[in-house]
Amino acid sequence: MARPLPTRRRFLAMTALSCAAPAILRAAPLLQHLTGPAFGSEWRLALPDGARADRPAIAALLARIDRQMSPWREDSEITAFNRAPDHADVSEGTVHVARAALRLAHDSGGWFDPSVGPLVHRWGFGPIEGEALGWRGMAAHDGGLSKAQPGQTLDLCGIAKGRALDLVAARLQDMGHDAFLLDIGGELLARGTHPSGRIWQIAIEDPRPGQAGAAAMLRLEGQAAATSGLKVHSYDPGGRRHGHIIDPHRAAPVDGDLASVTVLAADAMMADGWATALAAAGRAGLDLAERHGIAALFLFDGARELHQHVTGGAERWLI
């Protein structure tokens, strides 16, 4: 399998499947768990015991998304566009995600920047080489993607995994499942309730390097949760931590005291994209989230403890 979409989140997963996960379920009797590879990590599914899911159908759907949008693949649609001088024909699925990414770049004031692939590569985290020429001038239209300048590139890793989560969840519902918790490489989406009748509950891992345990507990009531932070996919040369999340205005890894941000939304793709944008913005993300009504939990690394800030009414889901 070609190296797929890089994991840009700390792994969010379910208890009994991974003890190293930053978002986990509380003890979950009455459940069955299915899992498989996806985008360099795993997909994980909690279903009521006895329910049947079509594992091959889920795997095929995820493989198709990988072939469309993985910058790690030589044969992906996004790689073909990145190498093209001005235009590439791509599938409707890639057009949909690229259009959402470009719209989010505009709405976030550029804090979500799908053109940062070369900067991610420069700092040692991604495969897209070249010069970061910005997202303006790129467009998604029926049948393809276009660019104003040769050398412009798209990196959809900050939003494509959320789209995969939405599509798999829709497929599960088409199969007749109305109660499940789905995790794809760190993004979570819940439908219905736990078989015991309670709301699905997750824990957000302490995002500070070297710290273990949960920093917060959340309820998921039919929505998605996406977390972005630097605990994983970072390195520390000479006492200064650098991570894979790029501040597009400084053209460098994010700097500051924001340790992680979790976004809650009905749409996993937008939760994924906004988590990336708010993490890139750091403290400026608080005002950005409030202006756009984004339900988010920010965890800031204080001198001795974490400090929580919530926006967009996210406190209603805190436990």
Sequence and secondary structure as in RCSB ss.txt:
>XXXX:A:sequence
MARPLPTRRRFLAMTALSCAAPAILRAAPLLQHLTGPAFGSEWRLALPDGARADRPAIAALLARIDRQMSPWRED
SEITAFNRAPDHADVSEGTVHVARAALRLAHDSGGWFDPSVGPLVHRWGFGPIEGEALGWRGMAAHDGGLSKAQP
GQTLDLCGIAKGRALDLVAARLQDMGHDAFLLDIGGELLARGTHPSGRIWQIAIEDPRPGQAGAAAMLRLEGQAA
ATSGLKVHSYDPGGRRHGHIIDPHRAAPVDGDLASVTVLAADAMMADGWATALAAAGRAGLDLAERHGIAALFLF
DGARELHQHVTGGAERWLI
>XXXX:A:secstr
    S   S  B  TTT TT SB B   TTEEEEEEEETTEEEEEEEETT    HHHHHHHHHHHHHHH TT TT
SHHHHHHHSSSEEE  HHHHHHHHHHHHHHHHTTTSS TT HHHHHHTTS S  S    STT EEETTEEE SST
T     TTTHHHHHHHHHHHHHHHTT  SEEEEETTEEEEES  TTSS EEEEEE  STT  SEEEEEEESS EE
EEEESSSSEE GGG  EES EETTTTEE  SSEEEEEEEESSHHHHHHHHHHHHHHTTHHHHHHHHHT EEEEEE
E SSSEEEEEETTGGGGB 
